[in-house]
Amino acid sequence: MRTDRILAAAFVVLVSTAIVGFSTGNSSASFTGATTNPGQILNTQSVAPPASFTSATSAVAGRIDLVWTATTSPAGSHTLTYLVLRGPVGGPYAQIGTTAGLTYSDTPGADGTYEYVVQSKIAQGSGFFTSVNSTTKSTKSDRTAPTMSVTCNGGSCAGWFNGSVTFAVSGADGAGVGMGTATTNIDGAGAITSAAPRTVTVSGESATHSVVYSGADAATNASGNASQTVKIDLTNPTAAGGITAATGSNSGELNVTGTSAGTDALSGVAGYRVHYASTATTCPATPYAAYQYFAGNPPATPLVLTGLTTNTKYCVYAVTLDNAGNLSALSNTGGPAKAK
């Protein structure tokens, strides 16, 4: 009788040891629910997370598309699904969905940066085994359109240009996913879209070139259309006529006048460059090296040259400048006349 009891006790110890060995060998899987295993002791499935989390991208406003590869755990005759969990960067994570496939699309309630993990889930009886978390993937949910801006020849588009203009459209997406495309439509010729920033050429003389532009970020959030006028003047203004020079009122001054102003039909006259050179007797051949600029003064109103050498004779001529930077031909020469 005593021998039988000793043998029975030894058998219990051996069985317990084997059960513990089976149970502790599955630290990579958690168990929930009830299985066909008596006493829910033996984990018959060792569940691994997806082999890799390949991407998390935002290509649609607000939406994040997730892609991963399949778990290496064989499901056999059991049902295999994936649990998708979301949280801030670094966690904690909460389950947001389940799928039998290897992709999932999530639209968080607000813009921001989110991190995702995926778990493998294999059904076992009326319960299931779940893996640990996969590697993490993070990206942004973005519903905010970019802010678009333009430059002409690398600077402001205001004012006039005297040649073809390099028109560039760029965008800033703030805390979003980054720029995607930019679109331009020059003078209604048709909208063309390319990767942002986009650069086009506006050419031809006109005061009314119009460039309609817009942009979208990588999540397709669109900015809406805006318009920019580009003004180009390719024609030189006319020269002033009847230029004369006379002694000024103050020391070192000379007064320059004319009988006709320079003209410009498109951008308008901005002013005059009056060139001058000293002479002992007659006026030298043009052009003269030195000049002073006078904004908006017609020749009929004296243009007062200053800083000249007292009691020295000078000869002058005027060049008309338009608002696009075009220069006229040389006017006639005035002088010689002595600076006071």
HUJO-V330550 format. One record per residue. RES is the residue in one small letter. SS is DSSP state (~ for helix, > for strand, _ for the rest). PHI is phi in whole degrees, -180 to 180 (999 if undefined). D_LAST is the distance of its C-alpha to the last C-alpha in Angstrom with 1 decimal. Layout:
res ss phi d_last
RES SS PHI D_LAST
RES SS PHI D_LAST
This chain:
res ss phi d_last
m _ 999 144.4
r ~ -64 142.1
t ~ -63 141.1
d ~ -62 140.1
r ~ -65 137.8
i ~ -65 136.1
l ~ -65 135.5
a ~ -65 134.1
a ~ -64 131.7
a ~ -65 130.5
f ~ -64 129.9
v ~ -62 127.7
v ~ -61 125.6
l ~ -65 125.0
v ~ -64 124.1
s ~ -62 121.6
t ~ -63 120.0
a ~ -64 119.5
i ~ -63 118.1
v ~ -62 115.6
g ~ -62 114.6
f ~ -63 114.0
s ~ -70 111.9
t ~ -77 109.7
g _ -82 108.9
n _ -125 106.6
s _ -69 103.8
s _ -86 101.2
a > -129 102.7
s > -108 103.3
f > -117 106.2
t > -137 106.3
g _ 90 109.3
a _ -114 112.8
t _ -121 113.8
t _ -81 117.1
n _ -75 117.4
p ~ -58 120.1
g ~ 73 118.7
q ~ 54 115.1
i _ -103 115.3
l _ -91 114.8
n _ -81 111.2
t _ -88 112.0
q _ -127 108.3
s _ -104 105.6
v _ -100 102.4
a _ -102 99.1
p _ -69 95.7
p > -52 93.8
a _ -59 93.3
s _ -160 89.5
f > -100 87.0
t > -81 84.8
s > -161 82.0
a > -143 80.6
t > -128 77.9
s > -118 76.1
a > -111 75.5
v > -131 76.2
a _ -51 74.5
g _ 81 76.3
r > -98 79.1
i > -120 80.0
d > -103 82.3
l > -108 84.5
v > -140 86.3
w > -142 88.8
t _ -101 91.6
a _ -69 95.3
t > -65 97.3
t _ -86 99.6
s _ -78 102.4
p _ -74 105.1
a _ -86 106.1
g _ 62 109.4
s _ -89 111.0
h _ -91 108.9
t _ -84 105.8
l > -108 102.5
t > -136 99.4
y > -124 96.0
l > -100 94.7
v > -106 90.9
l > -123 89.4
r > -129 85.9
g > -169 84.1
p _ -70 80.9
v _ -60 79.8
g _ 94 82.5
g _ 85 85.0
p _ -74 87.2
y > -115 88.2
a > -130 90.1
q > -67 91.9
i > -119 90.2
g > -179 92.4
t > -142 95.0
t > -154 95.3
a _ -90 97.7
g _ -94 94.8
l _ -113 92.1
t > -138 89.1
y > -157 88.2
s > -112 85.3
d > -124 84.2
t > -121 81.8
p _ -61 81.1
g _ -73 80.5
a _ -147 76.9
d _ -65 74.1
g > 152 74.0
t > -96 75.3
y > -128 79.1
e > -120 81.5
y > -127 84.8
v > -135 88.1
v > -128 91.2
q > -119 94.8
s > -88 97.8
k > -132 100.8
i > -121 104.2
a > -68 107.0
q > -140 110.2
g _ 65 113.1
s _ -91 111.9
g > -120 109.2
f > -161 106.5
f > -111 104.8
t > -124 101.1
s > -77 98.9
v _ -74 96.3
n _ -68 92.6
s _ -73 90.9
t _ -62 87.6
t _ -94 84.7
k > -138 82.0
s > -130 79.0
t > -162 76.4
k > -111 74.5
s > -93 75.4
d _ -137 72.2
r _ -117 71.9
t _ -100 68.1
a _ -71 65.7
p _ -73 62.7
t > -98 59.1
m > -97 57.1
s > -146 53.4
v > -132 51.2
t > -134 48.1
c > -122 46.1
n _ 54 44.9
g _ 83 45.8
g > -138 43.6
s _ -68 43.2
c _ -95 44.3
a _ -73 41.9
g _ 83 39.1
w > -113 38.9
f > -126 39.7
n _ -113 38.9
g _ -170 42.2
s _ -58 45.8
v > -114 46.2
t > -85 48.6
f > -104 50.3
a > -118 52.4
v > -113 55.0
s > -133 56.4
g > -142 58.5
a > -121 59.4
d _ -105 63.1
g _ 54 62.9
a _ -91 66.4
g _ -83 67.9
v _ -84 69.5
g _ 110 66.2
m > -70 64.4
g > -117 66.4
t > -133 64.7
a > -135 61.6
t > -128 61.5
t > -131 58.7
n > -139 58.8
i > -92 55.8
d _ 52 55.5
g _ 71 59.2
a _ -78 60.3
g _ 128 62.9
a _ -78 63.1
i > -128 63.3
t > -118 64.3
s > -150 64.1
a > -62 64.1
a _ -84 61.2
p _ -73 58.4
r > -116 57.9
t > -122 55.0
v > -133 54.4
t > -113 51.7
v > -106 50.1
s _ -139 48.7
g _ 96 47.8
e _ -72 45.0
s > -170 45.8
a > -93 44.4
t > -132 48.0
h > -56 49.5
s > -125 52.0
v > -116 53.7
v > -89 56.8
y > -136 57.7
s > -160 60.4
g > -158 62.3
a > -143 65.6
d > -85 66.8
a _ -68 69.7
a _ -101 72.0
t _ 70 70.9
n _ -71 69.2
a > -101 66.6
s _ -81 63.2
g _ 87 63.2
n _ -80 60.5
a > -134 56.8
s > -130 54.2
q > -132 50.7
t > -87 48.3
v > -122 46.3
k > -111 43.5
i > -126 42.5
d _ -123 39.9
l _ -104 40.1
t _ -102 38.0
n _ -70 34.4
p _ -73 32.2
t _ -87 30.7
a _ -82 27.2
a _ -71 24.7
g > -125 24.3
g _ 65 22.0
i _ -70 18.9
t > -134 15.7
a > -127 12.0
a > -147 9.3
t > -60 5.6
g _ -84 5.8
s _ -87 6.9
n _ -122 6.2
s _ -57 4.8
g _ 77 5.3
e _ -113 5.7
l > -141 7.0
n > -97 10.0
v > -114 13.3
t > -131 16.3
g _ -152 19.8
t _ -96 23.0
s > -142 25.5
a _ -84 25.7
g _ -70 27.5
t _ -131 31.1
d _ -153 33.8
a _ -80 37.3
l _ -108 38.7
s _ -85 36.6
g _ 91 33.6
v > -77 29.9
a > -92 28.5
g > 164 24.8
y > -135 22.4
r > -105 21.2
v > -100 17.9
h > -94 17.9
y > -148 15.1
a > -150 15.3
s > -76 13.3
t _ -149 14.8
a _ -88 15.3
t _ -134 16.7
t _ -96 18.3
c _ -75 18.1
p _ -74 20.5
a _ -68 23.5
t _ -80 23.2
p _ -83 23.5
y _ -94 20.4
a _ -74 21.0
a > -88 18.3
y > -155 18.0
q > -125 17.4
y > -102 20.1
f > -127 20.1
a > -86 23.5
g _ 72 24.9
n _ -91 21.8
p _ -70 22.7
p _ -60 20.2
a _ -63 20.6
t _ -93 18.8
p _ -56 15.0
l > -96 14.8
v > -94 11.6
l > -73 10.9
t _ -124 10.0
g _ 75 10.4
l _ -84 8.6
t _ -80 8.2
t _ -59 5.4
n _ 61 5.6
t _ -116 7.9
k > -82 9.4
y > -135 11.0
c > -116 14.1
v > -138 15.4
y > -149 18.8
a > -120 20.5
v > -122 23.9
t > -81 26.0
l > -119 27.9
d > -96 31.1
n _ -73 33.0
a _ -96 35.3
g _ 95 32.7
n _ -77 33.0
l > -113 30.0
s _ -80 29.5
a _ -68 29.0
l _ -73 25.6
s _ -75 23.8
n _ -66 22.6
t _ -90 19.6
g > -110 16.4
g > 114 13.9
p > -73 12.9
a > -141 9.4
k > -93 6.3
a _ -71 3.7
k _ -65 0.0
